[in-house]
Amino acid sequence: MSEDERLARTVVELGDDKSKGLTIRITPHKPIWYIRRKEKTLRLRDVRELSLEDARYVAEQIALGAKRNRDLNDLLHVLLEYIPLPSDGSAFRDRDVEAKLDHVLACRDGA
């Protein structure tokens, strides 16, 4: 196997020093943000679509959601689809995230 072929199959994972569990996984096709937790791994977005600042914010909110026994898949969906991220100039607060999550879940569940 040539070195080019070997490199084409190489996968690298790097953990963030500031956000526990935040990991970037780089494959030959694309770099993806992940949050690695004991109970599950959450896939965020391509690095080109989600800045480091935003990925750290999402990781922080996921950690808070885990402490509150929230469904982390639901929380991640709301964070990525409905909540303004720091790079958007948002100053969203934890309670705002909780309120938005409750609203989206209520609409989804028809409550």
C-alpha positions as CSV (number, residue, x, y, z in Angstrom):
1,M,0.0,0.0,0.0
2,S,1.4,3.4,-1.0
3,E,1.6,6.3,1.4
4,D,-1.1,8.1,-0.5
5,E,-3.4,5.2,-0.2
6,R,-2.7,4.9,3.5
7,L,-3.4,8.6,4.0
8,A,-6.6,8.4,2.1
9,R,-7.9,6.0,4.7
10,T,-6.5,7.8,7.8
11,V,-9.0,9.0,10.4
12,V,-7.8,11.4,13.1
13,E,-9.8,12.5,16.3
14,L,-8.8,15.5,18.3
15,G,-10.3,16.5,21.6
16,D,-10.9,20.1,22.6
17,D,-8.9,21.2,25.7
18,K,-11.6,23.6,26.9
19,S,-14.9,21.6,26.4
20,K,-15.0,18.2,27.8
21,G,-16.1,15.6,25.3
22,L,-16.0,18.0,22.3
23,T,-14.1,16.1,19.5
24,I,-13.3,16.8,15.9
25,R,-13.1,13.7,13.7
26,I,-11.3,14.2,10.5
27,T,-11.8,11.6,7.7
28,P,-10.6,11.8,4.1
29,H,-14.1,13.1,3.2
30,K,-14.8,15.7,5.8
31,P,-14.2,17.0,9.4
32,I,-17.1,16.6,11.8
33,W,-17.7,17.8,15.3
34,Y,-18.9,15.2,17.9
35,I,-19.7,15.4,21.6
36,R,-18.5,12.2,23.3
37,R,-20.3,11.4,26.5
38,K,-20.2,8.2,28.6
39,E,-23.8,7.3,27.6
40,K,-23.7,8.3,24.0
41,T,-22.0,10.1,21.1
42,L,-23.7,13.0,19.5
43,R,-22.8,14.1,15.9
44,L,-23.0,17.8,15.4
45,R,-22.1,19.3,12.0
46,D,-19.3,19.7,9.5
47,V,-16.5,22.0,10.9
48,R,-17.1,24.3,8.0
49,E,-20.7,24.8,9.1
50,L,-20.1,25.1,12.9
51,S,-17.4,27.3,14.4
52,L,-15.3,26.2,17.3
53,E,-17.0,28.9,19.5
54,D,-20.4,27.5,18.5
55,A,-19.4,23.9,19.0
56,R,-18.1,24.8,22.5
57,Y,-21.4,26.5,23.2
58,V,-23.4,23.4,22.1
59,A,-21.2,21.1,24.2
60,E,-21.8,23.3,27.2
61,Q,-25.6,23.2,26.7
62,I,-25.5,19.5,26.2
63,A,-23.6,19.1,29.5
64,L,-26.2,21.2,31.2
65,G,-29.0,19.3,29.6
66,A,-27.5,16.0,30.8
67,K,-27.5,17.3,34.3
68,R,-31.2,18.1,33.9
69,N,-31.9,14.7,32.5
70,R,-33.0,16.1,29.2
71,D,-33.2,13.9,26.0
72,L,-29.8,14.9,24.5
73,N,-30.9,14.1,20.9
74,D,-33.9,16.5,21.3
75,L,-31.7,19.2,22.9
76,L,-29.1,18.9,20.1
77,H,-31.8,19.2,17.4
78,V,-33.2,22.4,19.0
79,L,-29.7,23.9,19.6
80,L,-28.7,23.3,16.0
81,E,-32.0,24.2,14.3
82,Y,-33.7,26.8,16.5
83,I,-31.3,28.6,18.8
84,P,-29.2,31.5,17.7
85,L,-25.5,30.6,18.2
86,P,-22.8,32.8,19.6
87,S,-21.4,33.5,16.1
88,D,-24.8,35.0,15.2
89,G,-24.2,37.6,17.9
90,S,-26.7,35.9,20.3
91,A,-26.6,36.3,24.0
92,F,-29.1,33.5,24.6
93,R,-29.2,32.3,28.2
94,D,-29.6,28.8,29.6
95,R,-33.2,29.5,30.7
96,D,-34.0,30.7,27.1
97,V,-32.6,27.4,25.7
98,E,-34.8,25.5,28.2
99,A,-37.9,27.5,27.3
100,K,-37.3,27.0,23.5
101,L,-36.7,23.3,24.0
102,D,-40.0,23.0,26.0
103,H,-41.8,24.9,23.3
104,V,-40.5,22.8,20.4
105,L,-41.2,19.6,22.2
106,A,-44.7,20.7,23.1
107,C,-45.4,21.6,19.4
108,R,-43.9,18.3,18.3
109,D,-46.0,16.3,20.8
110,G,-49.1,18.3,20.0
111,A,-49.5,19.6,23.6
